[in-house]
């Protein structure tokens, strides 16, 4: 079992590049991948998404990539560039001007800052094809740690769901044991009410037997209990599966709840109603945890 929440981080260095990748995910019914790349590398978003899709089937996945050179300059950042040839030309022309006009034409170093073309801000760029090998390795390596974290969280979820399943099974057994006494309790109460009303009837009276038979038919929950047992077997199989089971588990939790609701509507017994309420509470706890399962 795998959780939909996880985190992975990795770094790959292949001169002159250093590629740092972070991947984290949160719950989402469908697969939603968000890739954050340096703007010079947006053409690589599709292959990065493809790598993630091969490993993940559900959740909102965020991938952040940072790329730097050995000079610690982040790709896409602005850098100050100096045109040395142009600066040299400015100085030579200035020296020639001083020679012809005299030494009263000073040139301070800061004057070159105002000289057009000597200093300029440039954005560091690169070809996407050149960086793909290191980026691909960075994403693949990070996906390994990311999947490991989801699997580790999945083990915890499986334990929580297994404990919840055992509590639900115990309640179903209690309901099954309690169910036969419901009809007998109804017959006793019916006789008591008739006697209190001054209308005592023998136990073999046809009208009394018919009423008790109708109640027993309406209160019969054997089919619902059998379906709950079947759902329990399916739940065990899902908990032991290595495949993504989030969606079928969510549907199964709804089916558990449906059967408890039907039992509750048929139950004309306070003790049975209490068991149903406890069962629905446990199923809701399971369903909340299922929302975290891939």
Backbone as CSV, one residue per row, in Angstrom:
resi,resn,N_x,N_y,N_z,CA_x,CA_y,CA_z,C_x,C_y,C_z
1,UNK,0.846,-1.183,0.000,0.000,0.000,0.000,0.891,1.245,0.000
2,UNK,0.473,2.216,-0.797,1.252,3.439,-0.957,0.417,4.650,-0.578
3,UNK,1.043,5.573,0.148,0.374,6.819,0.514,0.469,7.819,-0.624
4,UNK,-0.485,8.759,-0.659,-0.416,9.822,-1.658,0.447,10.985,-1.194
5,UNK,0.873,10.982,0.057,1.737,12.051,0.545,3.166,11.541,0.641
6,UNK,4.099,12.375,0.220,5.500,11.965,0.272,6.408,13.120,-0.115
7,UNK,7.695,12.918,0.121,8.681,13.947,-0.216,9.987,13.272,-0.585
8,UNK,10.636,13.839,-1.598,11.950,13.360,-1.996,12.807,14.512,-2.483
9,UNK,14.089,14.454,-2.204,15.021,15.496,-2.648,16.313,14.826,-3.094
10,UNK,16.896,15.366,-4.134,18.149,14.801,-4.626,18.963,15.841,-5.375
11,UNK,20.216,15.527,-5.590,21.114,16.443,-6.297,22.077,15.626,-7.141
12,UNK,22.264,16.051,-8.376,23.194,15.393,-9.289,24.181,16.428,-9.800
13,UNK,25.450,16.080,-9.736,26.493,16.990,-10.218,27.219,16.333,-11.389
14,UNK,27.144,16.974,-12.527,27.895,16.556,-13.708,28.468,17.828,-14.319
15,UNK,29.785,17.987,-14.177,30.430,19.245,-14.596,29.978,19.659,-16.004
16,UNK,29.607,20.926,-16.157,29.711,22.005,-15.160,28.403,22.252,-14.411
17,UNK,27.469,21.276,-14.410,26.142,21.531,-13.866,25.927,20.875,-12.506
18,UNK,25.096,21.515,-11.705,24.607,20.944,-10.458,23.077,21.066,-10.490
19,UNK,22.395,19.928,-10.504,20.938,19.883,-10.647,20.315,19.392,-9.337
20,UNK,19.503,20.238,-8.716,18.800,19.880,-7.475,17.320,19.712,-7.783
21,UNK,16.742,18.603,-7.306,15.342,18.285,-7.589,14.612,18.013,-6.274
22,UNK,13.425,18.585,-6.127,12.543,18.300,-4.998,11.197,17.850,-5.540
23,UNK,10.659,16.782,-4.960,9.344,16.279,-5.350,8.523,16.059,-4.087
24,UNK,7.347,16.631,-4.031,6.449,16.361,-2.908,5.031,16.216,-3.432
25,UNK,4.194,15.549,-2.667,2.830,15.273,-3.133,1.845,15.392,-1.975
26,UNK,0.610,15.701,-2.338,-0.507,15.739,-1.399,-1.675,14.996,-2.031
27,UNK,-2.761,14.851,-1.264,-3.906,14.075,-1.725,-4.600,14.754,-2.906
28,UNK,-5.042,13.932,-3.849,-5.838,14.405,-4.972,-6.504,13.179,-5.612
29,UNK,-7.781,13.298,-5.989,-8.488,12.146,-6.539,-7.848,11.657,-7.833
30,UNK,-7.388,12.590,-8.652,-6.747,12.233,-9.908,-5.257,12.563,-9.831
31,UNK,-4.527,12.219,-10.897,-3.111,12.552,-10.965,-2.962,13.964,-11.520
32,UNK,-2.305,14.827,-10.759,-2.101,16.219,-11.144,-0.632,16.551,-10.910
33,UNK,0.102,16.792,-11.995,1.548,17.016,-11.907,1.855,18.473,-12.231
34,UNK,2.578,19.122,-11.329,3.008,20.511,-11.526,4.540,20.514,-11.552
35,UNK,5.099,20.994,-12.670,6.551,20.998,-12.841,7.038,22.438,-12.859
36,UNK,7.999,22.743,-11.996,8.592,24.082,-11.909,10.034,23.999,-12.390
37,UNK,10.265,24.477,-13.631,11.589,24.434,-14.244,12.107,25.854,-14.486
38,UNK,13.438,26.026,-14.580,13.952,27.310,-15.063,13.345,27.602,-16.427
39,UNK,13.023,28.877,-16.683,12.248,29.183,-17.888,12.977,28.811,-19.176
40,UNK,14.299,28.692,-19.129,15.034,28.255,-20.309,14.814,26.785,-20.614
41,UNK,14.241,26.050,-19.643,14.101,24.600,-19.814,12.638,24.154,-19.900
42,UNK,11.729,25.073,-20.186,10.305,24.706,-20.205,10.011,23.628,-21.242
43,UNK,10.854,23.515,-22.261,10.632,22.486,-23.283,10.825,21.082,-22.716
44,UNK,11.446,20.979,-21.544,11.682,19.671,-20.918,10.566,19.280,-19.950
45,UNK,9.524,20.094,-19.855,8.442,19.775,-18.916,7.761,18.458,-19.278
46,UNK,7.504,18.240,-20.554,6.811,17.003,-20.956,7.594,15.753,-20.580
47,UNK,8.897,15.642,-20.923,9.622,14.427,-20.499,9.700,14.262,-18.985
48,UNK,9.780,15.385,-18.242,9.791,15.275,-16.778,8.450,14.728,-16.293
49,UNK,7.346,15.240,-16.836,6.017,14.742,-16.465,5.892,13.256,-16.779
50,UNK,6.453,12.842,-17.931,6.379,11.437,-18.324,7.099,10.543,-17.320
51,UNK,8.256,10.997,-16.833,8.985,10.223,-15.822,8.150,10.050,-14.552
52,UNK,7.462,11.115,-14.146,6.642,11.037,-12.932,5.437,10.114,-13.164
53,UNK,4.806,10.224,-14.318,3.625,9.400,-14.611,3.940,7.916,-14.614
54,UNK,5.167,7.570,-14.937,5.550,6.156,-14.949,5.656,5.577,-13.538
55,UNK,5.749,6.454,-12.526,5.945,5.982,-11.162,4.763,6.251,-10.246
56,UNK,3.880,7.168,-10.611,2.803,7.610,-9.726,1.488,7.567,-10.491
57,UNK,0.414,7.158,-9.811,-0.888,7.071,-10.467,-1.928,8.031,-9.901
58,UNK,-1.642,8.636,-8.735,-2.652,9.448,-8.071,-2.005,10.464,-7.158
59,UNK,-2.641,11.641,-7.004,-2.141,12.678,-6.111,-1.697,13.921,-6.875
60,UNK,-1.518,15.004,-6.143,-0.984,16.235,-6.734,0.525,16.236,-6.501
61,UNK,1.283,16.115,-7.580,2.727,15.976,-7.504,3.373,17.286,-7.936
62,UNK,4.224,17.834,-7.091,4.949,19.063,-7.404,6.430,18.739,-7.572
63,UNK,6.969,19.140,-8.728,8.385,18.898,-9.037,9.071,20.252,-9.206
64,UNK,10.107,20.483,-8.413,10.863,21.729,-8.514,12.311,21.414,-8.871
65,UNK,12.798,22.071,-9.923,14.159,21.828,-10.403,14.954,23.127,-10.337
66,UNK,16.139,23.048,-9.729,17.071,24.169,-9.691,18.364,23.725,-10.352
67,UNK,18.837,24.539,-11.300,20.041,24.189,-12.057,21.073,25.294,-11.903
68,UNK,22.294,24.917,-11.527,23.366,25.888,-11.347,24.626,25.399,-12.027
69,UNK,25.522,26.346,-12.328,26.825,25.986,-12.881,27.829,25.873,-11.741
70,UNK,29.050,25.487,-12.076,30.093,25.385,-11.063,30.422,26.743,-10.453
71,UNK,30.054,27.806,-11.176,30.296,29.157,-10.644,29.173,29.620,-9.737
72,UNK,28.257,28.695,-9.356,27.145,29.007,-8.456,26.162,30.006,-9.057
73,UNK,26.127,30.100,-10.371,25.167,30.995,-11.023,23.951,30.191,-11.435
74,UNK,22.820,30.545,-10.895,21.601,29.812,-11.202,21.151,30.126,-12.619
75,UNK,20.703,29.061,-13.320,20.221,29.257,-14.679,18.994,30.162,-14.669
76,UNK,19.014,31.154,-15.549,17.909,32.092,-15.597,18.187,33.349,-14.798
77,UNK,19.236,33.326,-13.959,19.560,34.505,-13.163,20.297,35.522,-14.028
78,UNK,20.250,36.783,-13.598,20.950,37.852,-14.305,22.392,37.921,-13.829
79,UNK,23.302,38.077,-14.761,24.710,38.198,-14.435,25.286,39.423,-15.129
80,UNK,26.236,40.032,-14.452,26.895,41.211,-15.014,28.043,40.746,-15.907
81,UNK,27.971,41.121,-17.182,28.988,40.747,-18.148,29.802,41.985,-18.546
82,UNK,31.097,41.780,-18.751,31.995,42.869,-19.145,32.552,42.585,-20.531
83,UNK,32.396,43.529,-21.412,32.985,43.419,-22.751,34.397,44.011,-22.688
84,UNK,35.363,43.149,-22.452,36.730,43.627,-22.227,37.325,44.273,-23.477
85,UNK,36.995,43.736,-24.623,37.550,44.309,-25.856,37.058,45.743,-26.055
86,UNK,35.761,45.966,-25.750,35.221,47.308,-25.902,35.817,48.250,-24.845
87,UNK,35.978,47.745,-23.617,36.581,48.563,-22.563,38.012,48.936,-22.939
88,UNK,38.747,47.964,-23.486,40.123,48.234,-23.920,40.155,49.297,-24.996
89,UNK,39.194,49.221,-25.898,39.127,50.189,-26.988,38.841,51.588,-26.437
90,UNK,37.914,51.658,-25.417,37.627,52.953,-24.785,38.903,53.557,-24.184
91,UNK,39.654,52.725,-23.468,40.879,53.208,-22.810,41.897,53.685,-23.848
92,UNK,42.082,52.897,-24.908,43.044,53.283,-25.940,42.655,54.602,-26.593
93,UNK,41.351,54.749,-26.870,40.885,55.999,-27.480,41.060,57.166,-26.509
94,UNK,40.877,56.895,-25.231,41.050,57.950,-24.237,42.519,58.365,-24.157
95,UNK,43.417,57.380,-24.179,44.841,57.701,-24.130,45.253,58.523,-25.353
96,UNK,44.700,58.161,-26.510,45.005,58.919,-27.729,44.476,60.344,-27.613
97,UNK,43.276,60.490,-26.997,42.696,61.813,-26.814,43.545,62.648,-25.860
98,UNK,44.027,62.045,-24.791,44.875,62.758,-23.828,46.190,63.211,-24.501
99,UNK,46.684,62.344,-25.365,47.948,62.665,-26.038,47.800,63.880,-26.936
100,UNK,46.629,63.980,-27.571,46.422,65.090,-28.482,45.939,66.345,-27.770
101,UNK,45.241,66.215,-26.652,44.686,67.369,-25.959,45.446,67.720,-24.687
102,UNK,46.212,66.794,-24.197,46.916,67.062,-22.951,46.394,66.167,-21.831
103,UNK,47.055,66.254,-20.667,46.695,65.361,-19.565,45.504,65.828,-18.750
104,UNK,44.823,66.874,-19.207,43.693,67.378,-18.430,42.379,66.700,-18.812
105,UNK,42.451,65.532,-19.403,41.241,64.752,-19.738,41.299,63.447,-18.935
106,UNK,40.892,63.498,-17.624,41.036,62.309,-16.765,40.015,61.232,-17.124
107,UNK,40.348,59.975,-16.824,39.432,58.829,-17.005,39.488,57.977,-15.751
108,UNK,38.413,58.056,-14.985,38.314,57.230,-13.774,37.722,55.874,-14.127
109,UNK,38.015,54.805,-13.335,37.440,53.477,-13.627,35.914,53.469,-13.674
110,UNK,35.301,54.308,-12.825,33.842,54.328,-12.812,33.274,54.913,-14.090
111,UNK,34.102,55.698,-14.800,33.614,56.256,-16.060,33.275,55.151,-17.054
112,UNK,33.983,54.050,-16.959,33.693,52.927,-17.862,32.323,52.317,-17.594
113,UNK,31.801,52.463,-16.339,30.472,51.946,-16.024,29.398,52.642,-16.843
114,UNK,29.679,53.914,-17.208,28.706,54.684,-17.978,28.937,54.571,-19.474
115,UNK,29.999,53.911,-19.851,30.295,53.762,-21.278,29.372,52.714,-21.882
116,UNK,28.621,53.047,-22.907,27.669,52.101,-23.508,28.357,50.837,-23.981
117,UNK,27.772,49.683,-23.586,28.218,48.396,-24.099,29.305,47.725,-23.316
118,UNK,29.948,48.442,-22.366,31.044,47.820,-21.614,30.495,46.864,-20.561
119,UNK,29.514,47.346,-19.786,28.875,46.512,-18.775,27.415,46.290,-19.173
120,UNK,26.937,45.048,-19.043,25.523,44.780,-19.313,25.073,43.548,-18.528
121,UNK,23.785,43.555,-18.194,23.182,42.410,-17.515,22.697,41.415,-18.544
122,UNK,23.093,40.164,-18.386,22.672,39.113,-19.302,22.080,37.958,-18.514
123,UNK,21.084,37.348,-19.097,20.468,36.177,-18.466,21.212,34.932,-18.920
124,UNK,21.557,34.119,-17.949,22.307,32.909,-18.273,21.398,31.907,-18.955
125,UNK,21.772,31.445,-20.116,20.944,30.529,-20.910,21.727,29.266,-21.240
126,UNK,20.997,28.282,-21.754,21.627,27.040,-22.198,20.666,26.302,-23.111
127,UNK,21.166,25.334,-23.816,20.337,24.500,-24.680,19.736,23.370,-23.849
128,UNK,18.412,23.181,-23.998,17.718,22.155,-23.209,18.305,20.769,-23.462
129,UNK,18.672,20.496,-24.700,19.208,19.163,-25.029,20.523,18.888,-24.310
130,UNK,21.286,19.951,-24.010,22.563,19.761,-23.334,22.373,19.367,-21.863
131,UNK,21.305,19.852,-21.271,21.102,19.628,-19.845,20.214,18.428,-19.551
132,UNK,19.513,17.890,-20.556,18.556,16.805,-20.295,19.189,15.597,-19.609
133,UNK,20.383,15.119,-20.003,20.935,13.931,-19.319,21.069,14.110,-17.815
134,UNK,21.577,15.270,-17.368,21.743,15.469,-15.926,20.387,15.690,-15.255
135,UNK,19.469,16.368,-15.945,18.134,16.577,-15.385,17.376,15.257,-15.265
136,UNK,17.476,14.421,-16.278,16.810,13.118,-16.244,17.310,12.282,-15.074
137,UNK,18.623,12.254,-14.886,19.186,11.487,-13.766,18.732,12.062,-12.427
138,UNK,18.702,13.390,-12.340,18.258,14.014,-11.095,16.825,13.663,-10.755
139,UNK,15.941,13.696,-11.749,14.529,13.368,-11.510,14.373,11.898,-11.146
140,UNK,15.053,11.012,-11.864,14.941,9.579,-11.588,15.448,9.243,-10.185
141,UNK,16.596,9.811,-9.811,17.148,9.535,-8.478,16.215,10.056,-7.384
142,UNK,15.642,11.233,-7.604,14.743,11.815,-6.599,13.450,11.026,-6.509
143,UNK,12.979,10.511,-7.636,11.758,9.699,-7.619,11.927,8.465,-6.733
144,UNK,13.127,7.933,-6.673,13.362,6.749,-5.838,13.121,7.086,-4.365
145,UNK,13.706,8.187,-3.887,13.504,8.569,-2.487,12.061,9.006,-2.245
146,UNK,11.462,9.631,-3.255,10.070,10.064,-3.139,9.130,8.868,-2.988
147,UNK,9.301,7.854,-3.830,8.475,6.647,-3.760,8.710,5.910,-2.448
148,UNK,9.969,5.881,-1.999,10.269,5.231,-0.709,9.503,5.889,0.434
149,UNK,9.440,7.217,0.407,8.726,7.918,1.484,7.230,7.627,1.426
150,UNK,6.675,7.515,0.222,5.252,7.188,0.076,4.973,5.755,0.528
151,UNK,5.900,4.861,0.221,5.725,3.473,0.658,5.806,3.353,2.177
152,UNK,6.725,4.112,2.786,6.862,4.069,4.240,5.585,4.585,4.907
153,UNK,5.064,5.672,4.383,3.802,6.200,4.915,2.662,5.223,4.648
154,UNK,2.754,4.504,3.511,1.735,3.506,3.181,1.689,2.366,4.184
155,UNK,2.854,1.975,4.726,2.880,0.924,5.747,2.109,1.362,6.986
156,UNK,2.284,2.623,7.356,1.546,3.145,8.515,0.044,3.154,8.229
157,UNK,-0.331,3.577,7.028,-1.752,3.600,6.668,-2.347,2.191,6.691
158,UNK,-1.590,1.225,6.175,-2.079,-0.152,6.156,-2.343,-0.655,7.574
159,UNK,-1.462,-0.292,8.509,-1.659,-0.702,9.903,-2.908,-0.047,10.484
160,UNK,-3.095,1.235,10.222,-4.269,1.947,10.728,-5.552,1.345,10.146
161,UNK,-5.543,1.076,8.849,-6.731,0.510,8.200,-6.999,-0.914,8.678
162,UNK,-5.940,-1.674,8.899,-6.112,-3.032,9.389,-6.738,-3.043,10.785
163,UNK,-6.276,-2.134,11.638,-6.866,-2.030,12.975,-8.339,-1.630,12.891
164,UNK,-8.649,-0.689,11.999,-10.044,-0.286,11.814,-10.894,-1.414,11.292
165,UNK,-10.342,-2.180,10.378,-11.076,-3.326,9.827,-11.385,-4.363,10.907
166,UNK,-10.442,-4.594,11.824,-10.684,-5.548,12.910,-11.807,-5.062,13.832
167,UNK,-11.845,-3.757,14.081,-12.920,-3.227,14.927,-14.281,-3.364,14.242
168,UNK,-14.315,-3.104,12.952,-15.580,-3.262,12.217,-16.017,-4.722,12.220
169,UNK,-15.089,-5.638,12.006,-15.417,-7.071,11.996,-15.973,-7.512,13.340
170,UNK,-15.381,-6.995,14.415,-15.866,-7.350,15.750,-17.295,-6.861,15.953
171,UNK,-17.604,-5.672,15.467,-18.961,-5.136,15.597,-19.957,-5.930,14.759
172,UNK,-19.534,-6.355,13.580,-20.418,-7.178,12.736,-20.730,-8.502,13.431
173,UNK,-19.724,-9.080,14.086,-19.968,-10.323,14.816,-20.957,-10.088,15.961
174,UNK,-20.815,-8.972,16.657,-21.757,-8.652,17.737,-23.166,-8.498,17.197
175,UNK,-23.302,-7.831,16.060,-24.628,-7.641,15.463,-25.226,-8.988,15.089
176,UNK,-24.394,-9.862,14.504,-24.888,-11.182,14.103,-25.352,-11.981,15.330
177,UNK,-24.602,-11.887,16.411,-24.981,-12.609,17.625,-26.236,-12.019,18.267
178,UNK,-26.388,-10.710,18.133,-27.509,-10.028,18.784,-28.805,-10.131,17.976
179,UNK,-28.685,-10.292,16.656,-29.852,-10.220,15.777,-30.966,-11.211,16.147
180,UNK,-30.674,-12.499,16.440,-31.774,-13.436,16.740,-32.615,-13.023,17.943
181,UNK,-32.026,-12.316,18.886,-32.767,-11.933,20.091,-33.752,-10.799,19.829
182,UNK,-33.615,-10.117,18.672,-34.477,-8.968,18.389,-35.928,-9.408,18.234
183,UNK,-36.160,-10.495,17.484,-37.532,-10.972,17.256,-38.143,-11.467,18.566
184,UNK,-37.352,-12.210,19.356,-37.855,-12.707,20.629,-38.207,-11.547,21.560
185,UNK,-37.367,-10.507,21.558,-37.642,-9.346,22.396,-38.910,-8.630,21.912
186,UNK,-39.105,-8.584,20.597,-40.313,-7.935,20.050,-41.562,-8.701,20.468
187,UNK,-41.495,-10.053,20.420,-42.653,-10.863,20.803,-42.999,-10.659,22.276
188,UNK,-41.949,-10.625,23.108,-42.189,-10.412,24.544,-42.813,-9.040,24.802
189,UNK,-42.289,-8.020,24.156,-42.825,-6.667,24.335,-44.255,-6.558,23.810
190,UNK,-44.523,-7.239,22.679,-45.871,-7.192,22.106,-46.875,-7.838,23.056
191,UNK,-46.498,-8.996,23.602,-47.384,-9.655,24.554,-47.625,-8.777,25.784
192,UNK,-46.548,-8.146,26.263,-46.694,-7.291,27.448,-47.642,-6.132,27.161
193,UNK,-47.529,-5.521,25.995,-48.400,-4.389,25.652,-49.854,-4.837,25.524
194,UNK,-50.066,-6.039,24.946,-51.430,-6.548,24.815,-52.039,-6.838,26.189
195,UNK,-51.235,-7.415,27.077,-51.737,-7.715,28.418,-52.045,-6.433,29.178
196,UNK,-51.170,-5.428,29.016,-51.421,-4.152,29.688,-52.680,-3.481,29.152
197,UNK,-52.980,-3.751,27.877,-54.186,-3.167,27.270,-55.423,-4.001,27.555
198,UNK,-55.262,-5.109,28.294,-56.396,-5.978,28.593,-56.790,-6.868,27.433
199,UNK,-55.820,-7.150,26.546,-56.084,-8.000,25.382,-55.083,-9.145,25.336
200,UNK,-55.091,-9.994,26.369,-54.129,-11.103,26.373,-54.434,-12.105,25.264
201,UNK,-53.406,-12.581,24.580,-53.563,-13.572,23.512,-52.631,-14.745,23.787
202,UNK,-53.080,-15.966,23.524,-52.201,-17.128,23.690,-51.051,-17.065,22.700
203,UNK,-49.960,-17.746,23.047,-48.771,-17.685,22.194,-49.007,-18.252,20.810
204,UNK,-49.997,-19.182,20.688,-50.239,-19.781,19.381,-51.363,-19.093,18.623
205,UNK,-51.767,-17.919,19.080,-52.830,-17.204,18.376,-52.333,-16.806,16.984
206,UNK,-53.179,-17.046,15.983,-52.782,-16.823,14.596,-52.414,-15.358,14.339
207,UNK,-53.181,-14.456,14.919,-52.910,-13.038,14.692,-51.552,-12.632,15.288
208,UNK,-51.279,-13.177,16.488,-50.011,-12.866,17.119,-48.845,-13.442,16.320
209,UNK,-49.006,-14.667,15.856,-47.953,-15.300,15.065,-47.724,-14.556,13.749
210,UNK,-48.829,-14.084,13.136,-48.693,-13.355,11.865,-47.929,-12.047,12.068
211,UNK,-48.266,-11.333,13.136,-47.596,-10.058,13.410,-46.110,-10.273,13.694
212,UNK,-45.823,-11.325,14.484,-44.419,-11.608,14.793,-43.680,-12.037,13.527
213,UNK,-44.349,-12.807,12.668,-43.725,-13.228,11.420,-43.428,-12.060,10.497
214,UNK,-44.352,-11.106,10.401,-44.127,-9.916,9.576,-42.956,-9.098,10.108
215,UNK,-42.910,-8.964,11.439,-41.799,-8.205,12.029,-40.466,-8.900,11.752
216,UNK,-40.448,-10.230,11.919,-39.214,-10.977,11.696,-38.737,-10.826,10.257
217,UNK,-39.684,-10.760,9.309,-39.323,-10.587,7.909,-38.751,-9.193,7.664
218,UNK,-39.380,-8.190,8.252,-38.896,-6.818,8.071,-37.549,-6.616,8.752
219,UNK,-37.346,-7.292,9.873,-36.123,-7.089,10.654,-34.986,-8.018,10.253
220,UNK,-35.209,-8.864,9.250,-34.172,-9.816,8.849,-32.982,-9.073,8.223
221,UNK,-31.803,-9.223,8.784,-30.609,-8.532,8.290,-29.541,-9.535,7.854
222,UNK,-29.950,-10.757,7.582,-28.966,-11.783,7.229,-28.244,-11.438,5.923
223,UNK,-28.972,-10.882,4.934,-28.329,-10.525,3.667,-27.304,-9.414,3.868
224,UNK,-27.681,-8.430,4.657,-26.748,-7.330,4.919,-25.493,-7.827,5.639
225,UNK,-25.667,-8.738,6.592,-24.512,-9.284,7.309,-23.624,-10.100,6.376
226,UNK,-24.249,-10.860,5.478,-23.458,-11.633,4.513,-22.657,-10.708,3.595
227,UNK,-23.281,-9.605,3.172,-22.563,-8.663,2.319,-21.420,-7.988,3.084
228,UNK,-21.644,-7.696,4.361,-20.572,-7.123,5.172,-19.396,-8.090,5.291
229,UNK,-19.697,-9.369,5.433,-18.625,-10.376,5.479,-17.858,-10.400,4.158
230,UNK,-18.602,-10.286,3.043,-17.959,-10.267,1.723,-17.079,-9.031,1.567
231,UNK,-17.583,-7.879,2.029,-16.790,-6.649,1.964,-15.532,-6.779,2.815
232,UNK,-15.649,-7.445,3.955,-14.506,-7.629,4.833,-13.411,-8.434,4.127
233,UNK,-13.789,-9.466,3.396,-12.805,-10.277,2.659,-12.120,-9.436,1.582
234,UNK,-12.916,-8.602,0.892,-12.328,-7.721,-0.112,-11.352,-6.735,0.518
235,UNK,-11.710,-6.216,1.670,-10.846,-5.256,2.358,-9.510,-5.892,2.706
236,UNK,-9.542,-7.127,3.168,-8.297,-7.836,3.488,-7.427,-7.966,2.235
237,UNK,-8.048,-8.314,1.102,-7.291,-8.456,-0.142,-6.660,-7.130,-0.566
238,UNK,-7.410,-6.046,-0.448,-6.878,-4.740,-0.818,-5.709,-4.340,0.079
239,UNK,-5.825,-4.629,1.375,-4.763,-4.264,2.307,-3.478,-5.039,2.023
240,UNK,-3.593,-6.204,1.414,-2.427,-7.026,1.106,-1.894,-6.793,-0.311
241,UNK,-2.592,-5.958,-1.083,-2.222,-5.737,-2.478,-1.080,-4.735,-2.597
242,UNK,-0.241,-4.940,-3.631,0.832,-4.001,-3.938,0.418,-3.003,-5.018
243,UNK,-0.792,-3.156,-5.551,-1.291,-2.268,-6.589,-1.962,-1.042,-5.960
244,UNK,-2.132,0.049,-6.737,-2.895,1.202,-6.226,-4.333,0.798,-5.907
245,UNK,-4.766,1.006,-4.673,-6.093,0.540,-4.243,-6.928,1.658,-3.632
246,UNK,-6.490,2.907,-3.787,-7.209,4.011,-3.159,-8.650,4.125,-3.608
247,UNK,-8.873,4.089,-4.927,-10.237,4.245,-5.448,-11.145,3.082,-5.039
248,UNK,-10.723,1.817,-5.247,-11.603,0.732,-4.811,-11.838,0.708,-3.305
249,UNK,-10.843,1.125,-2.520,-11.041,1.186,-1.068,-12.081,2.243,-0.705
250,UNK,-12.061,3.363,-1.400,-13.039,4.422,-1.145,-14.442,3.917,-1.462
251,UNK,-14.583,3.222,-2.587,-15.888,2.663,-2.951,-16.332,1.608,-1.941
252,UNK,-15.389,0.776,-1.500,-15.724,-0.278,-0.542,-16.188,0.311,0.781
253,UNK,-15.556,1.399,1.215,-15.987,2.062,2.457,-17.422,2.560,2.331
254,UNK,-17.788,3.059,1.155,-19.161,3.499,0.938,-20.130,2.324,1.022
255,UNK,-19.712,1.172,0.506,-20.572,-0.016,0.556,-20.740,-0.510,1.997
256,UNK,-19.676,-0.466,2.771,-19.794,-0.793,4.197,-20.840,0.107,4.849
257,UNK,-20.739,1.382,4.576,-21.658,2.345,5.185,-23.097,2.093,4.735
258,UNK,-23.258,1.713,3.469,-24.598,1.437,2.948,-25.260,0.271,3.692
259,UNK,-24.487,-0.774,3.936,-25.047,-1.945,4.625,-25.395,-1.608,6.074
260,UNK,-24.545,-0.846,6.743,-24.863,-0.436,8.114,-26.115,0.433,8.150
261,UNK,-26.267,1.306,7.156,-27.472,2.139,7.100,-28.726,1.280,6.954
262,UNK,-28.652,0.251,6.096,-29.801,-0.635,5.893,-30.133,-1.388,7.174
263,UNK,-29.105,-1.885,7.849,-29.337,-2.572,9.119,-29.977,-1.623,10.123
264,UNK,-29.482,-0.385,10.163,-30.039,0.588,11.091,-31.498,0.899,10.807
265,UNK,-31.865,0.938,9.507,-33.262,1.227,9.164,-34.182,0.059,9.506
266,UNK,-33.640,-1.144,9.511,-34.446,-2.324,9.847,-34.500,-2.569,11.353
267,UNK,-33.508,-2.087,12.042,-33.397,-2.396,13.471,-34.478,-1.666,14.264
268,UNK,-35.247,-2.452,14.991,-36.229,-1.871,15.912,-35.790,-2.261,17.320
269,UNK,-34.502,-1.971,17.576,-33.899,-2.430,18.816,-32.795,-1.454,19.196
270,UNK,-32.832,-0.958,20.432,-31.884,0.066,20.871,-30.448,-0.449,20.870
271,UNK,-30.237,-1.677,21.359,-28.879,-2.224,21.431,-28.297,-2.411,20.032
272,UNK,-29.131,-2.882,19.103,-28.674,-3.078,17.731,-28.356,-1.738,17.074
273,UNK,-29.162,-0.735,17.366,-28.914,0.596,16.814,-27.585,1.150,17.306
274,UNK,-27.265,0.910,18.568,-25.985,1.377,19.099,-24.813,0.723,18.377
275,UNK,-24.929,-0.563,18.116,-23.873,-1.273,17.391,-23.718,-0.711,15.986
276,UNK,-24.830,-0.389,15.343,-24.787,0.175,13.989,-24.090,1.533,14.007
277,UNK,-24.423,2.361,14.971,-23.785,3.679,15.072,-22.278,3.537,15.264
278,UNK,-21.866,2.612,16.113,-20.433,2.387,16.312,-19.778,1.887,15.033
279,UNK,-20.490,1.014,14.320,-19.958,0.500,13.055,-19.769,1.601,12.028
280,UNK,-20.756,2.486,11.906,-20.652,3.594,10.958,-19.526,4.546,11.345
281,UNK,-19.320,4.735,12.637,-18.230,5.597,13.097,-16.879,5.025,12.686
282,UNK,-16.714,3.713,12.858,-15.453,3.076,12.480,-15.251,3.116,10.968
283,UNK,-16.318,2.921,10.211,-16.214,2.970,8.745,-15.816,4.373,8.292
284,UNK,-16.364,5.398,8.938,-16.010,6.771,8.575,-14.531,7.041,8.859
285,UNK,-14.011,6.477,9.950,-12.583,6.617,10.244,-11.747,5.963,9.140
286,UNK,-12.199,4.790,8.704,-11.500,4.095,7.614,-11.533,4.939,6.346
287,UNK,-12.694,5.476,6.053,-12.850,6.267,4.825,-11.964,7.511,4.849
288,UNK,-11.815,8.136,5.999,-10.936,9.302,6.102,-9.492,8.925,5.785
289,UNK,-9.055,7.770,6.289,-7.687,7.340,6.025,-7.492,6.899,4.568
290,UNK,-8.551,6.340,3.988,-8.485,5.873,2.607,-8.189,7.045,1.646
291,UNK,-8.609,8.249,2.032,-8.371,9.413,1.186,-6.870,9.675,0.996
292,UNK,-6.040,9.074,1.840,-4.586,9.248,1.730,-3.915,8.145,0.915
293,UNK,-4.685,7.144,0.494,-4.101,5.980,-0.189,-4.086,6.205,-1.698
294,UNK,-2.944,5.881,-2.320,-2.848,6.028,-3.783,-3.775,5.038,-4.476
